[in-house]
Amino acid sequence: MAKVVPPATEAKSKQQIAYNYLKEGIDRGLYAPKQRLVIDTLARELSISPVPVREAIRRLEAEGLVIFSKNSGAIVAGADPNLWAEQMELLAVLEGYVTGAAAPRITPADIKQLKSINDEMAQALASFDLGGWTQGNLDFHAVINKRCPNATIVEQIGRLRSRIAMINRFILPRTEATILHTLGRDSGKSTLSGHEWIIDAYVTRKSATEIEAHVRTNILTLTEETRRNLLNDHDGRVSMSIG
């Protein structure tokens, strides 16, 4: 990984510089799952002492991106279907809450935008467009997230999605031609149906509690179905992200 150190005049602590450096490397897949993070080596790369690097790694440990092994020290967290499922279960809880909490603040313009995004996602599904599908899913939830009054939870969802995206880089198919071949199109159709339910719930003014429960259950159901397929797929191929 090429050494990129911000200017010394930049108003960031050395710990923050180390954190950003490592976080970007993990998110971009430059550090593979279970790869050892050698503190002294990283300190030399960044031209700082080992102390802020160690503090940055502890922050990453708290976020679930790094784990400590008795034999190897700090290593990048592994990526496997079960770990992916655990992260998705947490996403189900948080996203269920946010989707429900946003209900009273959703506007007619938001409804129109959500319908448009879901239509675009349907087109992406039909053409096996992974990039379009993934971005559409993020855009759909971004419209909802901006209406949630709890900015802290929304921020946590953003971090969690980054973590899930990092795991996906190691378990997603290497070519877009294999997308959905593990689960078929039904998984994508279930996600679209889930979005349609959310839109209708906002239009018909369903309660925040009902929306939260439905979204949480829907994501958990899709997650378990996907996890089973991932564990049974000996080629390591998976479908596109859901949620």
C-alpha positions as CSV (number, residue, x, y, z in Angstrom):
1,M,0.0,0.0,0.0
2,A,1.5,3.3,-1.0
3,K,2.4,5.7,1.7
4,V,0.1,8.7,1.8
5,V,0.6,11.1,4.7
6,P,-1.5,14.3,5.0
7,P,0.5,17.6,5.4
8,A,1.8,18.3,8.9
9,T,-0.3,21.5,9.1
10,E,-3.6,19.6,8.7
11,A,-5.7,19.9,11.8
12,K,-5.8,16.2,12.5
13,S,-4.3,14.3,15.4
14,K,-1.8,11.6,14.6
15,Q,-4.2,9.0,16.0
16,Q,-6.9,10.2,13.5
17,I,-4.4,10.1,10.6
18,A,-3.5,6.5,11.5
19,Y,-7.2,5.6,11.9
20,N,-8.1,7.1,8.5
21,Y,-5.2,5.4,6.8
22,L,-6.1,2.0,8.2
23,K,-9.9,2.4,7.7
24,E,-9.4,3.3,4.1
25,G,-7.1,0.4,3.5
26,I,-9.6,-2.0,5.0
27,D,-12.6,-0.5,3.2
28,R,-10.8,-0.7,-0.1
29,G,-9.7,-4.2,0.4
30,L,-6.0,-3.3,0.5
31,Y,-5.8,-5.2,3.8
32,A,-7.3,-8.7,3.4
33,P,-9.3,-10.5,6.1
34,K,-7.1,-12.1,8.7
35,Q,-4.1,-10.1,7.5
36,R,-1.8,-9.1,10.4
37,L,-1.4,-5.4,11.2
38,V,2.1,-4.8,12.4
39,I,2.1,-1.6,14.6
40,D,5.8,-0.8,14.2
41,T,5.7,-1.2,10.4
42,L,2.6,1.0,10.2
43,A,4.2,3.6,12.4
44,R,7.2,3.8,10.0
45,E,4.9,4.0,7.0
46,L,3.2,7.0,8.6
47,S,6.3,8.5,10.1
48,I,4.7,8.6,13.6
49,S,5.2,6.8,16.8
50,P,3.6,3.4,17.5
51,V,1.3,4.9,20.2
52,P,-1.3,6.6,17.9
53,V,-1.2,3.6,15.6
54,R,-2.1,1.4,18.5
55,E,-4.9,3.7,19.6
56,A,-6.3,3.8,16.0
57,I,-6.3,0.0,15.9
58,R,-8.2,-0.1,19.2
59,R,-10.9,2.2,17.6
60,L,-11.1,-0.2,14.6
61,E,-11.4,-3.1,17.1
62,A,-14.4,-1.4,18.7
63,E,-16.0,-1.0,15.3
64,G,-15.5,-4.7,14.5
65,L,-13.0,-4.2,11.7
66,V,-10.0,-5.5,13.7
67,I,-9.6,-8.3,16.2
68,F,-6.8,-9.3,18.5
69,S,-5.3,-12.8,18.4
70,K,-3.0,-14.1,21.2
71,N,-0.6,-15.5,18.6
72,S,-0.8,-12.9,15.8
73,G,-1.7,-9.6,17.5
74,A,-3.9,-7.2,15.6
75,I,-5.5,-8.7,12.5
76,V,-8.2,-7.6,10.0
77,A,-11.5,-9.2,10.9
78,G,-12.3,-12.2,8.8
79,A,-15.0,-12.3,6.0
80,D,-17.3,-15.2,5.8
81,P,-21.1,-15.8,5.3
82,N,-21.7,-16.1,9.0
83,L,-19.9,-12.8,9.8
84,W,-21.9,-11.2,6.9
85,A,-25.1,-12.5,8.4
86,E,-24.3,-11.1,11.8
87,Q,-23.6,-7.6,10.4
88,M,-26.9,-7.8,8.4
89,E,-28.8,-8.8,11.6
90,L,-27.5,-5.6,13.2
91,L,-28.5,-3.6,10.1
92,A,-32.0,-5.1,10.3
93,V,-32.4,-3.7,13.8
94,L,-31.1,-0.3,13.1
95,E,-32.7,0.1,9.7
96,G,-36.0,-1.0,11.0
97,Y,-35.9,1.7,13.6
98,V,-34.9,4.4,11.2
99,T,-37.4,3.5,8.6
100,G,-40.2,3.6,11.2
101,A,-38.9,6.8,12.9
102,A,-38.8,8.6,9.5
103,A,-42.5,7.9,8.7
104,P,-44.0,11.1,10.2
105,R,-41.5,13.3,8.3
106,I,-41.7,11.7,4.8
107,T,-43.0,14.1,2.2
108,P,-44.8,13.6,-1.1
109,A,-41.6,14.5,-2.9
110,D,-39.8,11.8,-1.0
111,I,-42.5,9.3,-2.0
112,K,-42.0,10.2,-5.6
113,Q,-38.3,9.9,-5.3
114,L,-38.5,6.5,-3.6
115,K,-40.8,5.1,-6.4
116,S,-38.4,6.4,-9.1
117,I,-35.4,4.8,-7.4
118,N,-37.2,1.5,-7.0
119,D,-38.1,1.5,-10.7
120,E,-34.5,2.0,-11.6
121,M,-33.5,-0.8,-9.3
122,A,-35.9,-3.1,-11.1
123,Q,-34.2,-2.2,-14.4
124,A,-30.8,-2.9,-12.8
125,L,-32.1,-6.3,-11.7
126,A,-33.3,-7.2,-15.1
127,S,-29.9,-6.4,-16.7
128,F,-27.8,-7.9,-13.9
129,D,-26.3,-4.4,-13.2
130,L,-24.7,-4.9,-9.8
131,G,-23.4,-1.3,-9.6
132,G,-26.8,0.2,-10.5
133,W,-28.6,-2.1,-8.0
134,T,-26.2,-1.4,-5.1
135,Q,-26.3,2.4,-5.7
136,G,-30.0,2.3,-6.0
137,N,-30.4,0.5,-2.7
138,L,-28.2,3.0,-1.0
139,D,-30.1,5.9,-2.6
140,F,-33.4,4.5,-1.5
141,H,-32.4,4.3,2.1
142,A,-30.7,7.7,2.0
143,V,-34.0,9.3,1.2
144,I,-35.4,7.7,4.3
145,N,-32.4,8.3,6.5
146,K,-32.5,12.0,6.0
147,R,-36.0,12.1,7.6
148,C,-34.9,10.2,10.7
149,P,-34.6,12.5,13.7
150,N,-31.8,10.4,15.3
151,A,-28.7,11.4,13.4
152,T,-26.5,9.2,15.6
153,I,-28.2,6.0,14.5
154,V,-28.1,7.1,10.9
155,E,-24.4,7.6,11.3
156,Q,-24.0,4.1,12.8
157,I,-25.8,2.7,9.8
158,G,-23.4,4.4,7.4
159,R,-20.4,2.8,9.3
160,L,-22.1,-0.6,9.3
161,R,-22.8,-0.5,5.6
162,S,-19.1,0.3,5.0
163,R,-18.2,-2.7,7.1
164,I,-20.7,-4.9,5.1
165,A,-19.3,-3.6,1.8
166,M,-15.8,-4.5,2.9
167,I,-16.9,-8.1,3.6
168,N,-18.7,-8.2,0.3
169,R,-15.5,-7.5,-1.6
170,F,-14.3,-10.9,-0.5
171,I,-17.4,-13.0,-0.9
172,L,-19.1,-11.3,-3.9
173,P,-18.6,-12.9,-7.4
174,R,-15.6,-11.8,-9.3
175,T,-17.5,-11.0,-12.4
176,E,-21.0,-9.5,-12.8
177,A,-22.0,-12.3,-15.0
178,T,-22.4,-14.5,-12.0
179,I,-24.5,-12.1,-10.0
180,L,-27.8,-13.7,-8.8
181,H,-26.8,-17.1,-10.1
182,T,-26.5,-18.4,-6.6
183,L,-29.9,-17.2,-5.4
184,G,-31.7,-16.4,-8.7
185,R,-33.7,-13.3,-9.3
186,D,-36.2,-14.0,-6.5
187,S,-33.9,-12.5,-3.9
188,G,-33.8,-9.2,-5.8
189,K,-37.5,-9.3,-6.4
190,S,-38.0,-9.7,-2.6
191,T,-36.0,-6.6,-2.0
192,L,-38.1,-4.6,-4.5
193,S,-41.3,-5.9,-2.9
194,G,-40.0,-4.8,0.5
195,H,-39.3,-1.3,-0.8
196,E,-42.8,-1.2,-2.3
197,W,-44.2,-2.2,1.0
198,I,-42.3,0.7,2.7
199,I,-43.6,3.2,0.1
200,D,-47.2,2.0,0.6
201,A,-46.8,2.1,4.4
202,Y,-45.7,5.8,4.2
203,V,-48.6,6.6,1.8
204,T,-51.2,4.9,4.0
205,R,-49.7,6.3,7.2
206,K,-49.0,3.1,9.0
207,S,-47.5,3.4,12.5
208,A,-43.8,3.7,13.1
209,T,-44.0,0.6,15.2
210,E,-45.6,-1.5,12.5
211,I,-43.1,-0.2,9.9
212,E,-40.1,-0.9,12.1
213,A,-41.2,-4.5,12.9
214,H,-42.0,-5.3,9.2
215,V,-38.7,-3.9,7.9
216,R,-36.7,-5.7,10.6
217,T,-38.4,-9.0,10.0
218,N,-38.1,-8.7,6.2
219,I,-34.3,-8.0,6.3
220,L,-33.8,-10.9,8.8
221,T,-35.7,-13.3,6.6
222,L,-33.8,-12.4,3.5
223,T,-30.5,-12.5,5.4
224,E,-31.1,-16.0,6.7
225,E,-32.1,-17.2,3.2
226,T,-28.9,-15.6,1.7
227,R,-26.7,-17.0,4.5
228,R,-27.9,-20.6,3.8
229,N,-27.2,-20.2,0.1
230,L,-23.8,-18.7,0.7
231,L,-22.8,-21.6,3.0
232,N,-24.0,-24.1,0.3
233,D,-22.2,-22.4,-2.5
234,H,-18.9,-24.1,-2.9
235,D,-17.6,-21.7,-5.5
236,G,-18.0,-18.8,-3.0
237,R,-20.3,-16.9,-5.3
238,V,-23.0,-14.7,-3.8
239,S,-25.9,-12.5,-4.9
240,M,-26.0,-8.7,-4.6
241,S,-26.5,-7.0,-1.3
242,I,-29.9,-6.9,0.2
243,G,-31.6,-4.8,2.8
